[in-house]
């Protein structure tokens, strides 16, 4: 793993991300950063494993993560991915603090800043603007999820693939084809045909 930037630089990254959505005073910025912890992951290292309780919301400073579910047959189903300037967690575990049904793994060397549930609740009390910030994030996530569901109903596998790589041009270099196929709900063989311009 390459050298991690100084913590102050990572704090500036997340503060820039936050302040695109809400305004914080210098004092509030410092208070927010006091809740954050740094975590570094190697490729193939888990941020969260099925059966664990998700204890953090994680902001990606650098790297790439994938969340997936493993079914009873041992097959992986890719649910989400997260790259720089994104957040990732398992809300179904984080909010009620119950064991997670999913895994979150680093696809490459990754650095995240994390905040735990108690810290987040305290932050909402200390800096009410953060409730607005989190509401904005959740609204964006809901819109994205709704769009994904609608695309799965209204678009062909080829159209979904084309829309995905147009929206995230670096995705194919960062996530193996089998995981992209799983995310799109198609087989790796069909994805290969699409990429070769074959039958759709």
Secondary structure, DSSP 8 states (H G I E B T S, - for coil): ------HHHHHHHHHHHHHTTS---HHHHHHHHHT-EEEEE-TT-EEE-TTSB--EEEEEEES-EEEEEE-TTS-EEEEEEE-TT-EE--HHHHTTT-B-SSEEEESS-EEEEEEEHHHHHHHHHH-THHHHHHHHHHHHHHHHHHHHHHHHHHS-HHHHHHHHHHH-TTHHHHS-HHHHHHHHTS-HHHHHHHHTT---
